Amino acid sequence: MKQNRRQFIKTSALAAATFTVPHIFTTSAAKKQRIVSKKMKLSWTPYDLQLRHVFTISGFSRKTTPVVLTKIEFDGLEGYGEASLPPYLGETQASVIDFLKKVDLSGFHDPTHLEDILEYIDRIAPGNTAAKASVDIALHDLAGKIIGAPWYQMYGLNKMKVPDTTFTIGIDTNEVIREKTKEALGRFYILKVKVGGTDDKRTIEAIRSVTDLPLTVDANQGWKDKRYALDMIYWMKEKGVVMVEQPMAKDDYDGNAWITENSPLPVFADESVQRLDDVERLKGVFSGINIKLMKCTGMREAWKMRNLAQALGMKVMIGCMTETSCAISAASQLSAGLDFADLDGALLIANDCFDGAKLENGKMIATDFPGIGVKLTQKINFGRE
């Protein structure tokens, strides 16, 4: 425990240092004068993502995902952000826009003062995590462009030392499962399988009829009995599964802890972990956590969650919703040095409007563009109404 505490102090100091980097880059008198004379302008637009295939998890299916794209302008530069809104998140395009209308950046004159600005954003209203993430991502993009560097460099990370990203296969017929699996071959080297239904063995066997690639499984709280869940995990281990996400209900701490204690595979929290305050209480309940920008309010808090979880000896995964390359590229800035990555969200849609992180040899690699590493590839009409 003492070692963990010392490591926590070390990583907390690193996190604090990271957020002072932008200030260091803007200390010249000329830059100070330029910054205090300008104002930030926030705008947004709703946008609907079209999925390439119907996507089914334990509980529901969908063919589209609504998002809200954001833009913060400052001194001729533009930072882009995104709120992805799958139904289970509990936010809508209307609720995000209502939140964004409450944001007043007129009191802030230096976009690189991320901590001050994002503390204000978080205090506007409880919840609204995806809405807050859309501002956080846009602000990080803008700050990186002011500084002239991508965030992975400012975090002190090697963008090439990232885990293979999973490719997600939803619950479906054997024919569709085999078709999706074949799509992944040669591009991905680990697959993520949605389970938690009544026919999980059939799903795994359908994939195994095509490939022997390693698998992760995500039950999305779908298993209701801990002993059944553990039996399934043992069976799945024999089928080449290497990790399990959220086997039981998010608030069933005893059931999830029992599974983690007895499981031959690492067990990760997804729905059970939302924000920084959740991390420490989940030590011993899960082997690791899945950090998603839309759940935790964005890059600022994701970086802190990563550091705390690693200090506590927990594994860390960076995940995503169905998102454009905007949010995926933001997450890719944080992925180096983690245990697992699930950053295929933009590859599952047919109308991505950004150029950003690229799939290279099974890994999602950040670009060297400053900020979050994206460029807008089509005309998008941002407004404030």
N, C-alpha and C positions, 0 to 999 in steps of 0.2 A: 504493500500500500504506500510506503514511503517513497519507493521508486516511482510509482504512478504519480504521486503528488509532485515530486520533483520534475517529472516529465511534463505534467500539466502546467506547471509554472513556466517551463521552457517554451512549450508550444503556445501558451497564452501570450507570452512576451513576443513570440514570432508573429502571432496574429495582430497584436497591437502595432508592432513595427510595420506590418504590411499596410495598415490603413494610414500610416503617416507618410508612406512613400510619395503619394501624390503631392502632399504639402512640400516635401523636400524639392520636388521638381518645379515648384512654382514660387520660389522665394526671391527671385530677382525683382528689382524695383519695377522694371518694365512690365513683367508679367502681373505683378500685384496691381499696377495701375490699370492694365488692360482688363483684369478680372473684375475689379470693383466698379468699373464703368459699364458693365454689361449685365443683362438679366437673362435668366433662363425662361424658355417658353415650352410648356408641356402641351402636347396634342395627342390625339388618339383616333382609332377607327376600328369598328368591328370587322371581323374577317372569318369566314367559315372554311375549315380545312376539309378537303375531300379525301377520304381514305381509299387506298387502292383496293382493299378487301374489307368486307364486313368484319368487324372486330368484336369478338365475344370473350367475356371473362365470366367468372362465377357471379351470376346475377342478372346480366343484361348484355345486349348487343347494340352496336351503333355503326353507322357508315360515315358520319361527319363528326367533327369536333369544333365547337365555336371557340374563337379566340378574340382577344382585343390586342391590337398592335399599338405601341406607344412610341412617341418621338419627343426628345428634349433637344431644343435648339439653343445654341449659345455661341456668340462671336463667330458665326459662319460655319460652325460645326454642328453635326447632328448625331445624337445617340439614340439607338433603337432598343426597344424592349417588347415584351410579350406576356400576356396572361392567357394561359391555356385552361379551358374550362370543361373538362369531362364531367358528366352529370354527378358523379359521386363526390366531387369536390364541394358542391353546394353553392357555387358562385355562377353568375350568368353574365352575359355581355351587358345587360342593363345594370346589374349591381356593380360591376367593375366601373362602368362609365359614371354611375352615381358617385362612387368613391373618388374617381379621378377629378370630378368637378369640385371636390372639396380641397384638392391639393393647391396650395398657394406657395410658390417658390420665390416670391418677390423679396422675402426676407433673407435670402441666401445669395451671396455674390460670388462665391467660389465653388464651382461644381465638384472640385476635388475634395471638399470637406464632406466626405461620404458619411462618416459617422453622425455628424450633427444633422445632416439633411434626412438621413434614413431613420434616425430616432424620431424626428418630427413626423415623418410619414407613418411610422408604426403607431404613433399616439393618436392619429386622426380618428380611428375607430377600431374596435376589436375585430378579430377575424380578417376577412378580405385578403387572405394571404397571396392569392394569385394577382390581385389588383396591386398589392404592394410590390410583388415581384416584378411586375411590368415597369414600375418606376425604378426600382433597384437596378434592373438589368440595363435600362436606358441610361441611367446615371453612370453606371460602371463603364458603359460603352463610351459615353461622352468624356468622362474623366480620362480614360485610356487614350482617347484621341487627342486631348489637350496635352497629355504627357508624351504621347508619341510611342507607346509601347503596348503590347498585348498583356492581358492580366496574368497569364501563366508566368511571364518573366517577372512581373512584380511580386508574385507569390513565391518566386524562387524555385519554380518547378521546371523539370525537363519534359517538354510536351510529348516526347517520343516514348517516355516510360509510363505508358498507360496500359491498363488491362484491355484485353479484347472486349469489344462491346457485344452484348447478346443481340440476337434477332428474335423478335417475339412472335410466337405462334399461338393464336387464340384457340378456344374450344370450338371444334367444328367437326364436319364429317371426315371420315378417313380420306376420301378423295381430295378434299381441300387441304387437309393437313399435309398430305404427301406432296401436293402441288407447292404449298408454301415452303416446305422443307427443301424441295429441289431448287427453289428460287435462291435459297441462302447458300447453297453449296458453292464453294470457290470464292465466296465473298466474306462469309462469317465462319468463325471457328469455335463458336459456342452458341447454343440456342436457349432461349427462354420460353418455357411452356406454361400456359395458363391451365391450372388444374383447380381442384376444389369442388368438382361436380360429382356425379355418380358414376362416371365412366372414364376415370383417369387412366386406368391401365390400358384401355383401348387407345387413348390419345398417345401415350408413350410408345405403345407397340406400333402404331402407324408411323411414327417418326423413325423408330428403329428398323422399319422395313426399308427405309431409304438411306439412313446414315448412322454412323456410330460416334458422331461428334458429341462432346460433353454437353450436358444439359443442366440448366437451373430450372426450378419450378416455382411458380407463384400461385398459392392457393387463394389469395385475396379474401381471407377469413372464411373460406368455404367449408373447411372441415369442422364438424361440430363435436366430434368425440376424440379426445386426446389419444386414446389407445388405438383407435382406427387410424388416426393421423400418423402415429409412430410406426404402425405396421406398414402403411403406405410408404413412408420415408425409407424404411429398411428395404422394401421391395424396389423402390426407385433407385436406391444406391446400387443395387445389383444391375440396374439398367443403365448405369453411367451418369446418374444425376449427381451433381457436386455441391449443390446448395439449395436451400428451401427458404422461400419468403412467406411470411405471415400465415402460418398454418391455421390459427384459431382466431376468434373474434379479438378485435384490437384492445378491448378492456378485460380480456380473460388472461390476466397476468399469471395466475397460478397455472393454468393449462399450458400456456406458451412456455413458461419456465420449466415445467415438467418435461415437455417435449424437448426443449433445448438441452436439459440435463441428460436425457437418455438418448438423444439423437446421434447417429453415426456421422451426420452431416452438419455443417454450420447452419444456424437458423437466424434469419434476418427479420427485423421489424420493418414494416412498411406503413400500413395504416396506423400502427401503434405509435409511430414517431412522427411528429409534425415539426416541432421547433426545438430550439436549444434547450429549453427547460425540460424537455422530455428525455434527454439523452442519459443523464446520470441515473435516473430511476430505473432505466431499462437494463443497466448492467446486471448480469445474472439472469435476466428474463430472456434475453436474446444474445446470440453470439456477435451480432453486428447490427448496423442500421442502414437503411436505404434513404439517402438524402435526395429530396426533389425540390428544385427551386420554387415550384408552385405551392408547395406545402409550407415552406419555411420562410417565405417572404423574399427570397432571392440570394444573390451571391454573398452579400455581407454576412448573413446568418449561416449560410451553408459552410463558409470557411471556418467559422467558429465551431460549428457542430462537428466538422471533420477533425479539427484539432482536439476537441474535448474527447470525442469517442476514441481516437487513437491513444490519447493520454491514459484513458481508462482501460486500455488493452482490448478494445472492441474492434472488430473488422468494420470496414466502411465500403459502401457501394454508392455510386452516384447514378441516379435514375432520372426518368423523364415521364411526361405525359405524351400524348400525340401533340407535337409541336413543330413549328417551322425551324429552319436552321438558325434563327435568331436565338431562341431559348436553348437549343441544343448546343450552339457554339458557346454560349455563356457557361453552360455546365461543363463543356469540354475544357475550359480554362482551369477547372478544379480537379480534373480526373487523374492527373499523374500521381503515382504512388498509392493509389487505392487498390482494394482487393477485387472488386467487380465493377463493371460499368454496364449500364443499360441505356444507351444513347442512340437508339435507332428511330426515335419518334419522327424525325423529318423524312426518313426513308420510307415511311409507311403512308405518306400522303402524295397526292398527284399535283398539288398546286403550291409548292413551296415558293415563296416570293423573296427569299434571301439566298445569297451565296455565302457559305461559311465553312464550318468544320467539315472535313472530308473523310470518307471511309477509305483507309489505306491498310491493306493486308489484315483486315479484320478489326482494325482499331479506328476509333473516331479521333482524328488528329486536328487540333486547332490550327487555324491559319496564322500567318504572321501579321495580318492586318492589326493596327492598333485597336485598343478597346477589347470588346468581346470577339472581334475577328470576323465581322460580317459586312457585306455590301448588299443594299437593296437592289433587286434585279428587275423590278417592274414598278410602274407608277402607282403609288398608293396615295389616296387623298386623305391626309390627316386633318382633323378638325377638332373643335371643342364642343360640339353640340351632339 
